[in-house]
Every structure is written in C-alpha cells, then in structure tokens.
C-alpha cells in the first residue's frame, strides 16, 4: 500500500510481468530528511539489483533538486549531493547502470514549470 493509500504491484512483480529491458529509477528524495546518504544509496542499490537479477539494465536518475534542497537547511542539500555522488560512482563501476544527472538537467526554481507548487514533486 502506498503513502496515498493506493495498492500497486511491487517491483519484482512488475519486472516479471512486463520484462522491461531498461528500468529508470528515481527515488530517495523523501529519505533525505531521515537517513544518511550511505543508507539511502544502499536502498537504491537494492532496487537496481532487483532489476538486474530480472535481466534489466537500469538508469540511476539523480535525486533531483527541490525547494528543500535549494533554499532549505544546508544538511539536506549535502545529503542529496552525497547520494548522487554514490549513485554516480556506482554507475561508473557497474556495466548495466547508467547515471543521469537529473538535478543538473532539470534544476529547481520557484518559477519552474517542471515542479509542482509544493517545491518537491516534479510535474
């Protein structure tokens, strides 16, 4: 069950039912407030490994910028940068992972049409 009260199939089931060749993974934003970069990365790495065991390559999308990481407490921005550095290193060392620096490709700003008014979620 999701945080919104919706039920969705899990990653393993989706991989089994759909058998994608490539999976894009963007996650970790909500964890910035409660976990250190190493723990967030470890969780993300598990998602990538589930996909790899199912035969899919993965794209590690960076944890994007947000209002919280841009104008919020510095430690939130530092955690985001730390997670992204670990994701980038992982992709460099892992043949079936590509890193995409979404945080630099789609930066947050208060007037950006790419972000919801909450300053956190992308449109």
C-alpha positions in Angstrom: 0.0 0.0 0.0 1.4 3.4 -1.0 1.6 6.5 1.2 -1.5 7.7 -0.7 -3.4 4.6 0.3 -3.2 3.1 -3.2 -2.2 -0.5 -3.8 0.3 -1.2 -6.6 2.2 -4.3 -7.7 5.7 -4.5 -6.3 8.8 -4.0 -8.4 9.6 -7.8 -8.6 6.1 -8.5 -9.9 6.2 -5.7 -12.5 9.6 -7.0 -13.7 8.2 -10.5 -14.0 5.0 -9.4 -15.8 6.4 -6.8 -18.1 10.0 -7.9 -18.6 11.5 -4.5 -19.5 14.9 -4.2 -20.9 15.7 -1.0 -19.1 14.3 0.5 -15.9 14.6 4.1 -14.8 14.9 4.6 -11.0 14.3 7.9 -9.4 14.0 7.6 -5.6 15.4 8.9 -2.4 14.0 12.4 -2.1 11.7 11.6 0.8 14.6 9.8 2.6 16.8 12.9 2.7 15.1 14.1 5.9 15.5 10.8 7.8 18.6 8.9 6.5 22.2 9.4 5.7 23.5 9.2 2.1 25.0 5.8 2.6 21.8 4.3 3.8 19.7 6.0 1.0 22.2 4.7 -1.6 22.1 1.2 -0.1 18.3 1.2 -0.5 18.6 2.5 -4.1 21.3 -0.1 -4.9 18.9 -2.9 -3.8 16.3 -1.6 -6.3 18.9 -1.7 -9.1 20.0 -5.2 -8.1 16.4 -6.5 -8.2 16.1 -5.1 -11.8 19.5 -6.6 -12.8 18.5 -10.1 -11.5 15.4 -9.8 -13.7 17.6 -9.1 -16.7 17.0 -5.4 -17.0 19.6 -2.6 -17.3 19.0 0.4 -15.1 19.3 4.2 -15.3 20.1 5.8 -12.0 18.4 9.2 -12.0 19.9 11.5 -9.5 17.9 12.7 -6.6 16.6 15.9 -8.1 16.8 19.4 -6.7 13.8 20.7 -4.8 12.8 23.7 -2.7 14.1 21.9 0.4 17.5 21.2 -1.1 17.9 24.6 -2.6 16.6 27.1 0.0 16.2 24.7 2.9 18.7 23.6 5.6 22.2 23.0 4.2 22.4 19.5 5.5 19.5 18.4 3.2 21.4 19.7 0.2 24.6 17.9 1.4 22.7 14.6 1.8 21.3 15.0 -1.8 24.8 15.6 -3.2 26.2 12.7 -1.2 23.6 10.3 -2.5 24.1 11.5 -6.1 27.9 11.1 -5.8 27.4 7.5 -4.6 25.0 6.8 -7.5 27.4 8.2 -10.0 30.3 6.1 -8.6 28.0 3.0 -8.7 27.2 3.6 -12.4 30.9 4.1 -13.3 31.7 0.7 -11.7 28.6 -1.2 -12.9 28.3 -2.1 -16.5 24.5 -2.3 -16.7 23.9 1.0 -14.9 23.8 4.5 -16.5 23.7 7.6 -14.3 21.7 10.6 -15.4 22.3 13.9 -13.5 18.7 14.9 -13.5 19.5 17.5 -10.8 21.6 19.5 -13.3 19.3 18.8 -16.3 16.1 19.9 -14.6 17.1 22.3 -11.8 14.5 23.5 -9.3 13.4 27.2 -9.2 10.3 28.7 -7.8 9.1 29.6 -11.3 10.0 26.3 -12.9 7.1 24.6 -14.8 8.9 21.3 -14.1 7.9 21.3 -10.4 4.6 21.3 -8.6 3.8 24.3 -6.3 4.9 22.2 -3.3 8.5 22.7 -4.5 9.2 18.9 -4.1 7.4 16.9 -6.7 8.1 17.1 -10.4 5.2 17.8 -12.8 
